[in-house]
Amino acid sequence: MKYVCTLLLSLAFSHPAFCQISLSTLSEIQVGNIPDQDPAKLRTAYSQINFDYTAAGFQAGLRSENFTASQSGRNYGEIVQRYVHYRRASFAATAGHFYTIFGNGLLLHAFELPGVITEVRGSRRRYQISRDLDGVQLRYRRADLDFLVLRGTPVDSDLPPGLAGVDRRQGRVQGGAVAWSPRTYIETGLGLVQFKAGGVDDLGADLYARLRLTPLLDHLGLEEVYGDLYGEYAQRDAELDRWFSLDRDLPRALYLSSTWTQGAWGLSLEYKDYEDFLIANANNPPPLIREHEAFLLNRITHDLLPDDETGFQTELSYAFASGQMLTTNYTRAKRRNEPGTDDDDTLWEFYIQGDTPLNAALDAQVFVDFSRNRILVDEHRTTVGTVWDWRPGARYNLNADVQFQDIDRKFGTSAFPFNNFYVNLGLNRQTAWSAALVLQRSTDELETGASLSGTTWWWGANLNWQVHPGHNIDLFAGKRRSGLACTGGTCYEVLAFEGVSIRLLNQWF
């Protein structure tokens, strides 16, 4: 590796007009631990280094991750990604680690969550959430056709690097896809993928079509109407004679969506029907569960179960001429009942949000959410919140975020009702710095680190400083509550923490 880096650097400086080098680092230093776990002042450090070299259609890159802890047995250091990519005219080739997607991800989706560093409860190591493929991908685009072939090994993103005797990459994914766009408003595609892992050898097939209605509507004189229709169907263990089968037990996935806007109105409709379609470390079907910005709602987002889930989501919005915005969302999902049972494994959620400018310097948002989740757990929730943003001058912003949540939780005949309260008070000066004070209260007896008094408090302070363009420092001190965090349709666990954490993000060149 030392000789490769030397060669790339020599090429870079010998042809400065035709090449570019990028080097960035991400570091997290923590002193603290999960509440009530020893040692209370556990010291850990995570670092990530990203190096990229680009020159005349050629690109090469490396990513390393390192983790150290004051407790032995947790340290690791690995090069987790390395790739070379070449593009010329309509042809592109990648060798090494790469990301890709077929359609909307029903059959295959290799991706990462940028900047999201997670910590595994068992091994207590931190690492970047990434589900890439390690292999080769070739792509050729010509006019209205797009051809793609690939072969690679997936990574188990639930396992951190550095586990002794554990191979995070197992199995094989290989296949190809073709997309055809005979007109600007029509696109259709077909994908075939073979999955081999753990004695499983499945051939999956995927077919999708998209109709962009805007050009057709313009032709009819409806210039202010925009529309889009999309449908995708996939099967595992696909066979030609079963493609049109009505057998409800076939391993399959169906996703339909439509979006419409006309003037101030906006409407989206989505439908899902997934059966036995969890392909480990390979696919990522659309969840059709609203991903909320509100903290108390985001941390209890339902995590999709592609092995058995059907449902729909619809969202309607209206923008008033005076600047107000009204948004409503209704979501419903259901698991099929086991034979001989009457379980009501359903989830529904109704969300309404209003945004309004009160004057030139003050904006307000109010939302209310009602939901009932009987998939895996029985919870009935009511959440209300408001966000205020005040600009007292050209450089400063003051904001307040207040949320309250009441939850009725049941496990069988045992009831565990509780409520949550959340406050975030912030001040920021343009892009220079920001500071926030976060306070939470919960009466949840099952919460990690719950107080014996029945009421648990968390407080924390955040300070962010943009030292220089490309150089950022983020400081947290206090107690962090455990729960889910969802980004880009993917949810992951955030462990409880008490202590001090510093994150450094640097784009060196």
RODO-2510 file (C-alpha; in nm, 4 decimals, decimal comma):
residues 509
     n   res          X          Y          Z
     1     m     0,0000     0,0000     0,0000
     2     k     0,2912     0,2362     0,0747
     3     y     0,4197     0,2029    -0,2833
     4     v     0,0723     0,2557    -0,4311
     5     c     0,0243     0,5793    -0,2341
     6     t     0,3731     0,6984    -0,3374
     7     l     0,2923     0,6337    -0,7031
     8     l    -0,0400     0,8198    -0,6838
     9     l     0,1184     1,1182    -0,5116
    10     s     0,3955     1,1335    -0,7710
    11     l     0,1371     1,1260    -1,0502
    12     a    -0,0596     1,4015    -0,8791
    13     f     0,2321     1,6421    -0,8481
    14     s     0,3729     1,5635    -1,1922
    15     h     0,0391     1,6454    -1,3618
    16     p    -0,1214     1,9101    -1,1386
    17     a    -0,3538     2,0341    -1,4121
    18     f    -0,5116     1,6951    -1,4644
    19     c    -0,5411     1,5421    -1,1199
    20     q    -0,6946     1,6117    -0,7826
    21     i    -0,6274     1,4674    -0,4379
    22     s    -0,8822     1,4708    -0,1568
    23     l    -0,8111     1,3867     0,2069
    24     s    -1,0712     1,4049     0,4838
    25     t    -1,0877     1,2742     0,8397
    26     l    -1,3689     1,2082     1,0874
    27     s    -1,2854     1,1558     1,4539
    28     e    -1,4908     1,0925     1,7676
    29     i    -1,3393     1,1025     2,1163
    30     q    -1,5506     1,0048     2,4164
    31     v    -1,5015     0,9949     2,7913
    32     g    -1,8027     0,8256     2,9491
    33     n    -2,0140     0,5138     2,9316
    34     i    -2,3633     0,3707     2,9334
    35     p    -2,5210     0,4782     3,2661
    36     d    -2,4558     0,2335     3,5531
    37     q    -2,1838     0,0491     3,3608
    38     d    -1,8188     0,0385     3,4644
    39     p    -1,5889     0,2087     3,4144
    40     a    -1,7916     0,5302     3,4267
    41     k    -1,5078     0,7211     3,2570
    42     l    -1,4402     0,4795     2,9729
    43     r    -1,2092     0,6481     2,7197
    44     t    -1,2605     0,5685     2,3523
    45     a    -1,1471     0,7174     2,0221
    46     y    -1,2752     0,6502     1,6717
    47     s    -1,1097     0,7827     1,3569
    48     q    -1,1859     0,7533     0,9871
    49     i    -0,9552     0,8576     0,7025
    50     n    -1,0795     0,9015     0,3448
    51     f    -0,8330     0,9436     0,0601
    52     d    -0,9327     0,9959    -0,3059
    53     y    -0,7259     1,0524    -0,6182
    54     t    -0,8870     1,1680    -0,9444
    55     a    -0,7236     1,2179    -1,2833
    56     a    -0,8597     1,2176    -1,6393
    57     g    -1,1486     0,9749    -1,5935
    58     f    -0,9627     0,7655    -1,3348
    59     q    -1,0438     0,7639    -0,9636
    60     a    -0,8997     0,5641    -0,6754
    61     g    -0,9859     0,5760    -0,3082
    62     l    -0,9235     0,4300     0,0363
    63     r    -1,1081     0,4445     0,3668
    64     s    -0,9596     0,3298     0,6970
    65     e    -1,1328     0,2991     1,0335
    66     n    -0,9608     0,2799     1,3709
    67     f    -1,0987     0,2395     1,7207
    68     t    -0,9236     0,2369     2,0583
    69     a    -1,0617     0,2000     2,4095
    70     s    -0,9191     0,2115     2,7601
    71     q    -1,0635    -0,1387     2,8114
    72     s    -0,8653    -0,4096     2,6351
    73     g    -1,0010    -0,6313     2,3599
    74     r    -1,1898    -0,3652     2,1691
    75     n    -0,9213    -0,2000     1,9568
    76     y    -0,9126    -0,2425     1,5818
    77     g    -0,7649    -0,0798     1,2745
    78     e    -0,8589    -0,1760     0,9197
    79     i    -0,8786    -0,0515     0,5650
    80     v    -1,2519    -0,1028     0,5179
    81     q    -1,2840     0,0325     0,1636
    82     r    -1,0602     0,0553    -0,1411
    83     y    -1,1629     0,1041    -0,4998
    84     v    -1,0576     0,2102    -0,8459
    85     h    -1,3047     0,3618    -1,0898
    86     y    -1,2598     0,4385    -1,4586
    87     r    -1,4968     0,6253    -1,6866
    88     r    -1,4639     0,6977    -2,0571
    89     a    -1,7495     0,8247    -2,2712
    90     s    -2,0417     0,5830    -2,2143
    91     f    -1,8408     0,3164    -2,0310
    92     a    -1,7653     0,2979    -1,6574
    93     a    -1,5947     0,0281    -1,4504
    94     t    -1,5400    -0,0069    -1,0766
    95     a    -1,3241    -0,2619    -0,8972
    96     g    -1,3246    -0,2880    -0,5198
    97     h    -1,5973    -0,1514    -0,2951
    98     f    -1,8961     0,0152    -0,4591
    99     y    -2,2594     0,1181    -0,4093
   100     t    -2,5458     0,0370    -0,6418
   101     i    -2,9240     0,0079    -0,6617
   102     f    -3,1774    -0,1726    -0,8819
   103     g    -3,5013     0,0219    -0,9179
   104     n    -3,6044     0,1415    -0,5709
   105     g    -3,4039    -0,1203    -0,3831
   106     l    -3,6537    -0,4062    -0,3606
   107     l    -3,4021    -0,6609    -0,4890
   108     l    -3,0624    -0,4944    -0,4454
   109     h    -2,9395    -0,1795    -0,2742
   110     a    -2,5811    -0,1238    -0,1598
   111     f    -2,5475     0,2073     0,0259
   112     e    -2,4034     0,3949     0,3227
   113     l    -2,5346     0,6499     0,5709
   114     p    -2,2876     0,9405     0,5365
   115     g    -2,1446     1,0555     0,8672
   116     v    -2,3467     0,8060     1,0733
   117     i    -2,1194     0,6322     1,3246
   118     t    -2,2903     0,3623     1,5284
   119     e    -2,1882     0,1568     1,8308
   120     v    -2,2752    -0,2102     1,8743
   121     r    -2,4153    -0,3021     2,2153
   122     g    -2,2354    -0,6384     2,2336
   123     s    -1,8792    -0,5548     2,1243
   124     r    -1,8990    -0,1816     2,2134
   125     r    -1,7068    -0,0777     1,9015
   126     r    -1,7959     0,2230     1,6860
   127     y    -1,7907     0,2171     1,3062
   128     q    -1,9448     0,3718     0,9931
   129     i    -2,2780     0,2237     0,8792
   130     s    -2,2081     0,1028     0,5258
   131     r    -2,3540    -0,1798     0,3166
   132     d    -2,1314    -0,1866     0,0114
   133     l    -2,0302    -0,4673    -0,2229
   134     d    -1,6719    -0,5786    -0,2743
   135     g    -1,6165    -0,6875    -0,6328
   136     v    -1,6572    -0,5518    -0,9856
   137     q    -1,9258    -0,3395    -1,1493
   138     l    -1,9409    -0,2525    -1,5216
   139     r    -2,1826    -0,0007    -1,6740
   140     y    -2,2517     0,1066    -2,0293
   141     r    -2,4936     0,3804    -2,1322
   142     r    -2,5994     0,4391    -2,4876
   143     a    -2,8768     0,6789    -2,5911
   144     d    -3,1918     0,5344    -2,4318
   145     l    -3,0276     0,2158    -2,2911
   146     d    -2,8384     0,1583    -1,9671
   147     f    -2,6608    -0,1768    -1,9065
   148     l    -2,5173    -0,2843    -1,5720
   149     v    -2,3419    -0,6055    -1,4605
   150     l    -2,1852    -0,6738    -1,1226
   151     r    -2,0378    -0,9335    -0,8936
   152     g    -1,9445    -0,8777    -0,5324
   153     t    -1,9464    -0,9881    -0,1713
   154     p    -2,1819    -0,8078     0,0693
   155     v    -2,0851    -0,6901     0,4170
   156     d    -2,2791    -0,7590     0,7356
   157     s    -2,3380    -0,4022     0,8566
   158     d    -2,4560    -0,5308     1,1967
   159     l    -2,1005    -0,6407     1,2761
   160     p    -1,8140    -0,3976     1,3417
   161     p    -1,4661    -0,4415     1,1962
   162     g    -1,1962    -0,6078     1,3989
   163     l    -1,3859    -0,9030     1,5489
   164     a    -1,1400    -1,1881     1,5928
   165     g    -1,2276    -1,4945     1,3869
   166     v    -1,5324    -1,3266     1,2306
   167     d    -1,5593    -1,2616     0,8573
   168     r    -1,7925    -0,9686     0,7956
   169     r    -1,8084    -1,0516     0,4249
   170     q    -1,9673    -1,3786     0,3243
   171     g    -2,1592    -1,5067     0,0242
   172     r    -2,1824    -1,3639    -0,3239
   173     v    -2,4099    -1,1357    -0,5217
   174     q    -2,3921    -1,1345    -0,8994
   175     g    -2,6235    -1,0239    -1,1753
   176     g    -2,7158    -0,7451    -1,4097
   177     a    -2,9817    -0,4956    -1,5078
   178     v    -3,0949    -0,3073    -1,8150
   179     a    -3,2976     0,0144    -1,8234
   180     w    -3,4732     0,1484    -2,1332
   181     s    -3,6087     0,5008    -2,1859
   182     p    -3,7640     0,5195    -2,5340
   183     r    -3,9159     0,8595    -2,4460
   184     t    -3,8319     1,1248    -2,1886
   185     y    -4,1483     1,0388    -1,9968
   186     i    -4,1097     0,6568    -1,9958
   187     e    -3,8521     0,4400    -1,8218
   188     t    -3,8577     0,0666    -1,7602
   189     g    -3,6004    -0,1727    -1,6241
   190     l    -3,5292    -0,5400    -1,5604
   191     g    -3,2804    -0,6869    -1,3140
   192     l    -3,1598    -1,0407    -1,2360
   193     v    -2,9508    -1,1148    -0,9276
   194     q    -2,8163    -1,4402    -0,7859
   195     f    -2,7613    -1,4575    -0,4105
   196     k    -2,5340    -1,7256    -0,2622
   197     a    -2,4723    -1,7438     0,1121
   198     g    -2,5025    -1,9996     0,3895
   199     g    -2,6288    -2,2763     0,1647
   200     v    -2,8872    -2,0487     0,0022
   201     d    -2,8783    -2,0129    -0,3758
   202     d    -3,1604    -1,7854    -0,4985
   203     l    -3,2135    -1,6177    -0,8323
   204     g    -3,4109    -1,2970    -0,7906
   205     a    -3,5838    -1,0991    -1,0635
   206     d    -3,6972    -0,7378    -1,0580
   207     l    -3,9119    -0,5373    -1,3022
   208     y    -4,0007    -0,1688    -1,2749
   209     a    -4,1617     0,1040    -1,4836
   210     r    -4,1872     0,4806    -1,4399
   211     l    -4,4221     0,7142    -1,6236
   212     r    -4,3448     1,0838    -1,5962
   213     l    -4,6757     1,2497    -1,6676
   214     t    -4,5497     1,6085    -1,6788
   215     p    -4,4590     1,6099    -2,0532
   216     l    -4,7974     1,4579    -2,1377
   217     l    -4,9817     1,7060    -1,9166
   218     d    -4,7909     1,9948    -2,0750
   219     h    -4,9001     1,8662    -2,4163
   220     l    -5,2614     1,8818    -2,2947
   221     g    -5,2172     2,2397    -2,1791
   222     l    -5,1920     2,1577    -1,8056
   223     e    -4,8588     2,3306    -1,7431
   224     e    -4,9145     2,3701    -1,3675
   225     v    -4,9791     1,9992    -1,3047
   226     y    -4,6861     1,7652    -1,2372
   227     g    -4,7257     1,3916    -1,1954
   228     d    -4,5279     1,0695    -1,1693
   229     l    -4,6331     0,7013    -1,1593
   230     y    -4,3982     0,4228    -1,0518
   231     g    -4,4352     0,0486    -1,0066
   232     e    -4,1868    -0,2232    -0,9159
   233     y    -4,2277    -0,5977    -0,8643
   234     a    -3,9646    -0,8499    -0,7566
   235     q    -3,9444    -1,2192    -0,6710
   236     r    -3,6945    -1,4333    -0,4866
   237     d    -3,6266    -1,7794    -0,6213
   238     a    -3,7875    -1,6517    -0,9416
   239     e    -3,9091    -1,8880    -1,2119
   240     l    -4,0647    -1,7839    -1,5407
   241     d    -4,3757    -1,9998    -1,4983
   242     r    -4,4411    -1,8455    -1,1531
   243     w    -4,3895    -1,4802    -1,2498
   244     f    -4,7626    -1,4146    -1,2936
   245     s    -4,8725    -1,6552    -1,0210
   246     l    -5,1369    -1,5361    -0,7733
   247     d    -4,9935    -1,7540    -0,4964
   248     r    -4,9901    -1,5326    -0,1869
   249     d    -4,7065    -1,7310    -0,0259
   250     l    -4,4503    -1,6590    -0,2987
   251     p    -4,1399    -1,4700    -0,1787
   252     r    -4,2151    -1,1377    -0,3465
   253     a    -4,2214    -0,7598    -0,3139
   254     l    -4,4541    -0,5076    -0,4757
   255     y    -4,4087    -0,1307    -0,4505
   256     l    -4,6314     0,1329    -0,6143
   257     s    -4,6079     0,5104    -0,5864
   258     s    -4,7558     0,8246    -0,7352
   259     t    -4,6814     1,1941    -0,6802
   260     w    -4,8894     1,4905    -0,7968
   261     t    -4,8552     1,8666    -0,7602
   262     q    -5,0871     2,1359    -0,8894
   263     g    -5,0342     2,4918    -0,7855
   264     a    -5,0330     2,5030    -0,4063
   265     w    -5,1384     2,1368    -0,3662
   266     g    -4,9094     1,8370    -0,3291
   267     l    -5,0084     1,4707    -0,3005
   268     s    -4,8127     1,1445    -0,2723
   269     l    -4,9456     0,7879    -0,2548
   270     e    -4,7432     0,4720    -0,1844
   271     y    -4,8320     0,1046    -0,1469
   272     k    -4,6222    -0,1958    -0,0360
   273     d    -4,6737    -0,5722    -0,0190
   274     y    -4,3669    -0,7631     0,1021
   275     e    -4,3582    -1,1370     0,1732
   276     d    -4,0431    -1,3283     0,2748
   277     f    -3,8269    -1,0606     0,1162
   278     l    -3,5549    -0,9910     0,3685
   279     i    -3,2348    -1,0583     0,1704
   280     a    -2,9639    -1,0151     0,4317
   281     n    -2,7161    -0,7346     0,3571
   282     a    -2,8411    -0,7032    -0,0024
   283     n    -3,1785    -0,5287    -0,0383
   284     n    -3,3485    -0,2286     0,1194
   285     p    -3,7181    -0,1924     0,0199
   286     p    -3,8931     0,1432     0,0757
   287     p    -4,0329     0,1390     0,4333
   288     l    -4,3403     0,3612     0,3741
   289     i    -4,3090     0,4894     0,7301
   290     r    -4,2794     0,8672     0,7695
   291     e    -3,9319     0,9708     0,8812
   292     h    -3,9873     1,2558     1,1253
   293     e    -3,7602     1,5447     1,2106
   294     a    -3,9203     1,5626     1,5563
   295     f    -3,6941     1,3843     1,8048
   296     l    -3,9612     1,1981     2,0035
   297     l    -4,1243     1,0687     1,6854
   298     n    -3,8011     0,9737     1,5077
   299     r    -3,6752     0,7592     1,7977
   300     i    -3,9864     0,5349     1,7891
   301     t    -4,0089     0,5008     1,4095
   302     h    -4,1243     0,1540     1,3056
   303     d    -3,8405    -0,0506     1,1555
   304     l    -3,9545    -0,2219     0,8345
   305     l    -4,0083    -0,6009     0,8388
   306     p    -3,9673    -0,7081     0,4737
   307     d    -4,0384    -1,0716     0,5630
   308     d    -4,4091    -0,9915     0,6074
   309     e    -4,5581    -0,6440     0,5760
   310     t    -4,8225    -0,4764     0,3636
   311     g    -4,9655    -0,1268     0,3792
   312     f    -4,9786     0,2217     0,2338
   313     q    -4,8793     0,5824     0,3011
   314     t    -5,0351     0,9043     0,1739
   315     e    -4,9299     1,2641     0,2288
   316     l    -5,1194     1,5804     0,1340
   317     s    -4,9839     1,9352     0,1593
   318     y    -5,1094     2,2841     0,0784
   319     a    -4,9079     2,6070     0,0581
   320     f    -5,1073     2,9215     0,1320
   321     a    -5,0378     3,2426    -0,0571
   322     s    -4,9544     3,4184     0,2716
   323     g    -4,6680     3,1762     0,3414
   324     q    -4,8341     2,9145     0,5632
   325     m    -4,7964     2,5428     0,4917
   326     l    -5,0232     2,2592     0,6036
   327     t    -4,9055     1,8956     0,5810
   328     t    -5,0981     1,5788     0,6668
   329     n    -4,9778     1,2200     0,6535
   330     y    -5,1535     0,8880     0,7106
   331     t    -4,9659     0,5587     0,7296
   332     r    -5,0977     0,2065     0,7733
   333     a    -4,9054    -0,1224     0,7841
   334     k    -5,0045    -0,4782     0,8690
   335     r    -4,8495    -0,8188     0,9244
   336     r    -5,0442    -1,1237     0,8142
   337     n    -5,1922    -1,3287     1,0974
   338     e    -5,0500    -1,6697     1,1698
   339     p    -5,2931    -1,9503     1,0828
   340     g    -5,5338    -2,0123     1,3699
   341     t    -5,4692    -1,6766     1,5445
   342     d    -5,6670    -1,3545     1,5635
   343     d    -5,3759    -1,1221     1,6345
   344     d    -5,4249    -0,7676     1,5085
   345     d    -5,0679    -0,6966     1,3965
   346     t    -5,1286    -0,3488     1,2568
   347     l    -4,9753    -0,0051     1,2690
   348     w    -5,1424     0,3227     1,1832
   349     e    -5,0293     0,6817     1,2215
   350     f    -5,1922     1,0173     1,1514
   351     y    -4,9702     1,3262     1,1457
   352     i    -5,0603     1,6903     1,0854
   353     q    -4,8184     1,9817     1,0779
   354     g    -4,8673     2,3548     1,0313
   355     d    -4,5908     2,6049     0,9479
   356     t    -4,6432     2,9791     0,9488
   357     p    -4,4369     3,2990     0,9418
   358     l    -4,5651     3,5229     1,2219
   359     n    -4,3631     3,8222     1,1012
   360     a    -4,0429     3,8933     0,9103
   361     a    -3,8273     3,7642     1,1990
   362     l    -4,0384     3,4894     1,3585
   363     d    -4,1506     3,1486     1,2229
   364     a    -4,3549     2,8872     1,4068
   365     q    -4,4423     2,5218     1,3557
   366     v    -4,7017     2,3130     1,5381
   367     f    -4,7615     1,9400     1,4934
   368     v    -4,9708     1,6624     1,6433
   369     d    -4,9321     1,2882     1,5864
   370     f    -5,1637     0,9992     1,6763
   371     s    -5,0437     0,6416     1,6266
   372     r    -5,1093     0,2817     1,7288
   373     n    -4,8470     0,0138     1,6783
   374     r    -4,9370    -0,3508     1,7426
   375     i    -4,6509    -0,4992     1,5409
   376     l    -4,4149    -0,6736     1,7868
   377     v    -4,5321    -0,4418     2,0669
   378     d    -4,8661    -0,2811     2,1538
   379     e    -4,8342     0,0955     2,1917
   380     h    -5,0840     0,3781     2,1559
   381     r    -4,9132     0,7185     2,1280
   382     t    -5,0121     1,0825     2,1217
   383     t    -4,7408     1,3392     2,0475
   384     v    -4,7646     1,7178     2,0258
   385     g    -4,4898     1,9687     1,9601
   386     t    -4,3978     2,3151     1,8504
   387     v    -4,0855     2,4751     1,7022
   388     w    -4,0160     2,8501     1,7078
   389     d    -3,7400     3,0258     1,5152
   390     w    -3,6572     3,3922     1,5858
   391     r    -3,4048     3,6026     1,3926
   392     p    -3,3325     3,9092     1,6073
   393     g    -3,0693     4,0274     1,3617
   394     a    -2,9017     3,9436     1,0350
   395     r    -2,6475     3,7129     1,1976
   396     y    -2,8257     3,5349     1,4825
   397     n    -3,1032     3,2771     1,5217
   398     l    -3,2787     3,1687     1,8400
   399     n    -3,4906     2,8544     1,8309
   400     a    -3,7004     2,6538     2,0738
   401     d    -3,8265     2,2986     2,0188
   402     v    -4,0780     2,1622     2,2735
   403     q    -4,2415     1,8158     2,2477
   404     f    -4,4666     1,6060     2,4703
   405     q    -4,5604     1,2420     2,4209
   406     d    -4,8065     1,0155     2,6025
   407     i    -4,7703     0,6390     2,5456
   408     d    -4,9818     0,3419     2,6547
   409     r    -4,7655     0,0294     2,6232
   410     k    -4,8798    -0,3283     2,6777
   411     f    -4,7027    -0,6620     2,6867
   412     g    -4,9842    -0,9152     2,6911
   413     t    -5,2018    -0,8191     2,9887
   414     s    -4,9325    -0,6069     3,1581
   415     a    -4,9596    -0,2303     3,1033
   416     f    -4,6674     0,0156     3,1241
   417     p    -4,8044     0,3663     3,0518
   418     f    -4,5561     0,6546     3,0506
   419     n    -4,4921     0,9983     2,9045
   420     n    -4,1957     1,1817     2,7527
   421     f    -4,1034     1,5493     2,7552
   422     y    -3,8350     1,7083     2,5338
   423     v    -3,6973     2,0647     2,5136
   424     n    -3,4199     2,1942     2,2883
   425     l    -3,3135     2,5583     2,3171
   426     g    -3,0609     2,6766     2,0598
   427     l    -2,8632     2,9811     1,9492
   428     n    -2,6558     3,0045     1,6311
   429     r    -2,4566     3,2671     1,4489
   430     q    -2,4916     3,2019     1,0754
   431     t    -2,2425     2,9272     0,9815
   432     a    -1,9834     3,0219     1,2459
   433     w    -2,1128     2,8460     1,5591
   434     s    -2,4204     2,7120     1,7341
   435     a    -2,5057     2,6118     2,0899
   436     a    -2,7988     2,4132     2,2260
   437     l    -2,9279     2,2934     2,5618
   438     v    -3,1339     1,9704     2,5577
   439     l    -3,3558     1,8554     2,8435
   440     q    -3,5610     1,5331     2,8529
   441     r    -3,7910     1,3737     3,1064
   442     s    -3,9549     1,0283     3,0991
   443     t    -4,1574     0,8081     3,3317
   444     d    -4,0718     0,4934     3,1315
   445     e    -3,9688     0,2270     3,3845
   446     l    -3,8080     0,0147     3,1107
   447     e    -3,5770     0,2892     2,9840
   448     t    -3,2010     0,2257     2,9953
   449     g    -3,0720     0,3852     3,3158
   450     a    -3,4251     0,4517     3,4470
   451     s    -3,4392     0,6134     3,7901
   452     l    -3,5852     0,4132     4,0788
   453     s    -3,8043     0,7149     4,1580
   454     g    -4,0051     0,6454     3,8409
   455     t    -3,9004     0,9700     3,6685
   456     t    -3,5765     0,9944     3,4715
   457     w    -3,4111     1,3157     3,3539
   458     w    -3,1511     1,3671     3,0835
   459     w    -2,9696     1,6894     3,0122
   460     g    -2,7066     1,7717     2,7572
   461     a    -2,5283     2,0635     2,5974
   462     n    -2,4147     2,0794     2,2332
   463     l    -2,1623     2,3229     2,0896
   464     n    -2,0740     2,3317     1,7211
   465     w    -1,7964     2,5510     1,5810
   466     q    -1,7132     2,5949     1,2137
   467     v    -1,3470     2,6720     1,2691
   468     h    -1,2793     2,7188     0,8978
   469     p    -1,4552     2,6026     0,5797
   470     g    -1,4063     2,2266     0,5833
   471     h    -1,3104     2,2094     0,9521
   472     n    -1,5832     2,1513     1,2111
   473     i    -1,5881     2,0714     1,5849
   474     d    -1,8948     1,9318     1,7613
   475     l    -1,8957     1,8969     2,1406
   476     f    -2,1534     1,7160     2,3563
   477     a    -2,1571     1,6980     2,7353
   478     g    -2,4198     1,5411     2,9572
   479     k    -2,6575     1,2454     2,9285
   480     r    -2,7883     1,1031     2,6018
   481     r    -3,1033     0,8920     2,5921
   482     s    -3,1090     0,5567     2,4126
   483     g    -3,3445     0,4757     2,1270
   484     l    -3,3716     0,4458     1,7514
   485     a    -3,2447     0,7007     1,5015
   486     c    -3,3647     0,6824     1,1416
   487     t    -3,1884     0,8320     0,8393
   488     g    -3,2726     0,7777     0,4733
   489     g    -3,5225     0,5023     0,5531
   490     t    -3,2733     0,3024     0,7635
   491     c    -3,2994     0,2794     1,1431
   492     y    -3,0218     0,1966     1,3875
   493     e    -2,9853     0,1844     1,7659
   494     v    -2,8325     0,4743     1,9572
   495     l    -2,6937     0,3612     2,2939
   496     a    -2,7431     0,5629     2,6099
   497     f    -2,4379     0,7661     2,7085
   498     e    -2,3217     0,9792     2,9996
   499     g    -2,0062     1,1831     2,9602
   500     v    -1,8308     1,4044     2,7070
   501     s    -1,8014     1,3464     2,3317
   502     i    -1,6075     1,5445     2,0710
   503     r    -1,6486     1,4985     1,6947
   504     l    -1,3936     1,6478     1,4539
   505     l    -1,4617     1,6682     1,0801
   506     n    -1,1769     1,7922     0,8603
   507     q    -1,1509     1,8301     0,4852
   508     w    -0,7773     1,8806     0,4514
   509     f    -0,7591     1,9138     0,0738
***
